[in-house]
Amino acid sequence: MSKERRRSPRMAVEMSVDLMLASQSGKTMAGPVNVTLNTFSLNGGSVLLPSIQADGMHLFYGCNDRESRCLILRFKDGEEQSHMISCRPVWFDKELDEVPSYYKMGFEFIRAEDHDDIRLLHQIAQGKSEKKLSKFLGSLFTRS
């Protein structure tokens, strides 16, 4: 058995995010569905979902082998500003042994343009949001 190699370290998280099935142009086709970000790395992660379908569309098969569709992961930063990252589902599984049962889906990030938002999500998941820190430091200098 070989040792698993990852492009970047994965961390366990528990963070509420929204997931949507969308066209590459950004038009939402299904969702948003509130899911839990379960694992995260700079290359992708996994989410826990109550259902693999949203608005009658399958979130995995809805964009599987379709370059014109992707998943959008939406989250809020410390200032309640919304950020979106495009991703592609890689695998999914149903956790039957759990009560209630749920789905777990892995994804990978697909757009280089989302790099800054991926870094921000990484910081938030680690509990270190630069925006919160800059807001705090900025308030120190504006006090009289």
Number of C-alpha atoms within 10 A of each C-alpha: 3 4 5 5 7 9 9 11 10 14 14 14 17 14 14 16 16 18 27 22 30 22 17 14 9 14 11 16 19 19 19 18 20 16 19 19 24 18 18 25 21 17 17 20 22 22 24 23 19 15 15 20 17 16 12 10 15 15 25 21 12 18 19 16 11 11 10 11 22 29 30 24 23 20 20 16 17 14 10 8 8 10 17 17 22 25 23 23 21 14 13 17 12 16 13 10 8 8 7 8 12 16 15 20 20 21 21 19 22 16 11 10 10 16 15 12 16 22 14 20 24 18 15 19 19 13 9 14 18 14 15 14 12 11 12 11 11 11 10 10 8 7 6 4
